[in-house]
Amino acid sequence: MTDVFTADKRSAVMRRVKGRDTTPELKVRRLLTGLGARYRLHRGDLPGKPDIVMAGRRLAVFVHGCFWHGHDCARGARVPKANRDYWLGKVGRNRDRDVAARAALEAAGWRVETIWECEMKDEAVLRERLERLLA
């Protein structure tokens, strides 16, 4: 199947995909701030550059988009029809990198939490989960 966009348009669309300050990440940060948590963002000295780091609690939080990180939900299991082999490889490499980063952080004594984009639909449940992490 061919792409519905021209090569230039597809390039422009992909350039707009952000790696930080995404909507799901901002939502988690807003809830954490409301709970009184203090944190650092994208610490480059830690494996995987966690989205949110609470060093005093030894807690690293990754906020993952379901599609980009290959979650097993409906959105994450979707594979584009165009350029299928590329996307399967891309998501597979992302998953492998996530597993390695998590293992390295845990080996260094960090608690690691992954929050998936699909888990953010119910804000009350997400807030309770974050409260338990901070307890």
C-alpha positions as semicolon CSV with decimal commas, in nm:
position;residue;x (nm);y (nm);z (nm)
1;M;0,000;0,000;0,000
2;T;0,131;0,344;-0,083
3;D;0,142;0,631;0,160
4;V;-0,151;0,873;0,158
5;F;0,092;1,166;0,188
6;T;0,363;1,282;-0,046
7;A;0,719;1,229;0,072
8;D;0,754;1,597;0,168
9;K;0,425;1,598;0,360
10;R;0,514;1,272;0,542
11;S;0,848;1,422;0,638
12;A;0,674;1,731;0,777
13;V;0,428;1,516;0,975
14;M;0,707;1,307;1,128
15;R;0,912;1,615;1,219
16;R;0,625;1,730;1,438
17;V;0,635;1,415;1,654
18;K;0,780;1,527;1,987
19;G;1,005;1,330;2,217
20;R;0,945;1,540;2,526
21;D;0,672;1,765;2,666
22;T;0,408;1,547;2,505
23;T;0,043;1,579;2,611
24;P;0,050;1,256;2,820
25;E;0,374;1,364;2,987
26;L;0,234;1,708;3,069
27;K;-0,076;1,547;3,220
28;V;0,132;1,330;3,453
29;R;0,350;1,625;3,549
30;R;0,043;1,838;3,626
31;L;-0,096;1,567;3,855
32;L;0,239;1,517;4,031
33;T;0,274;1,890;4,089
34;G;-0,079;1,897;4,231
35;L;0,022;1,621;4,472
36;G;0,317;1,830;4,589
37;A;0,587;1,618;4,427
38;R;0,913;1,772;4,315
39;Y;1,094;1,619;4,022
40;R;1,351;1,666;3,747
41;L;1,291;1,609;3,378
42;H;1,482;1,390;3,130
43;R;1,797;1,331;3,335
44;G;2,059;1,247;3,078
45;D;2,288;1,083;3,332
46;L;2,040;0,799;3,389
47;P;1,983;0,508;3,151
48;G;1,699;0,578;2,911
49;K;1,666;0,944;3,018
50;P;1,346;0,892;3,223
51;D;1,072;1,148;3,157
52;I;1,031;1,224;3,529
53;V;1,290;1,159;3,801
54;M;1,244;1,192;4,177
55;A;1,597;1,134;4,300
56;G;1,513;1,150;4,670
57;R;1,263;0,870;4,625
58;R;1,488;0,684;4,377
59;L;1,192;0,679;4,139
60;A;1,213;0,703;3,760
61;V;0,891;0,742;3,561
62;F;0,858;0,677;3,190
63;V;0,549;0,808;3,012
64;H;0,509;0,598;2,699
65;G;0,294;0,642;2,395
66;C;0,125;0,310;2,317
67;F;0,205;0,311;1,944
68;W;0,569;0,420;1,971
69;H;0,659;0,173;2,246
70;G;0,452;-0,126;2,131
71;H;0,204;-0,155;2,417
72;D;-0,031;-0,454;2,406
73;C;-0,346;-0,238;2,391
74;A;-0,551;-0,177;2,076
75;R;-0,359;0,137;1,979
76;G;-0,019;-0,013;2,050
77;A;-0,088;-0,332;1,859
78;R;-0,176;-0,141;1,541
79;V;0,081;-0,165;1,265
80;P;0,068;0,081;0,974
81;K;-0,001;-0,077;0,635
82;A;0,255;0,141;0,460
83;N;0,620;0,056;0,523
84;R;0,522;-0,227;0,759
85;D;0,871;-0,376;0,795
86;Y;1,018;-0,040;0,894
87;W;0,757;0,015;1,166
88;L;0,786;-0,336;1,307
89;G;1,163;-0,291;1,334
90;K;1,133;0,061;1,477
91;V;0,887;-0,035;1,750
92;G;1,086;-0,352;1,825
93;R;1,403;-0,150;1,876
94;N;1,213;0,093;2,101
95;R;1,085;-0,196;2,313
96;D;1,433;-0,349;2,341
97;R;1,578;-0,012;2,443
98;D;1,302;0,032;2,706
99;V;1,374;-0,312;2,857
100;A;1,748;-0,239;2,873
101;A;1,696;0,103;3,034
102;R;1,459;-0,040;3,292
103;A;1,700;-0,322;3,380
104;A;1,992;-0,079;3,416
105;L;1,793;0,153;3,641
106;E;1,670;-0,133;3,859
107;A;2,025;-0,271;3,886
108;A;2,133;0,072;4,009
109;G;1,868;0,063;4,283
110;W;1,596;0,276;4,122
111;R;1,225;0,205;4,127
112;V;1,094;0,227;3,772
113;E;0,736;0,302;3,677
114;T;0,595;0,305;3,324
115;I;0,274;0,495;3,258
116;W;0,109;0,413;2,928
117;E;-0,088;0,663;2,723
118;C;-0,399;0,439;2,730
119;E;-0,393;0,433;3,114
120;M;-0,452;0,808;3,130
121;K;-0,814;0,801;3,020
122;D;-0,937;0,780;3,380
123;E;-0,770;1,068;3,564
124;A;-0,896;0,958;3,908
125;V;-0,733;0,615;3,871
126;L;-0,410;0,776;3,749
127;R;-0,410;1,016;4,044
128;E;-0,452;0,725;4,289
129;R;-0,166;0,540;4,123
130;L;0,061;0,844;4,153
131;E;-0,040;0,892;4,518
132;R;0,063;0,531;4,590
133;L;0,399;0,591;4,420
134;L;0,461;0,893;4,640
135;A;0,358;0,722;4,964
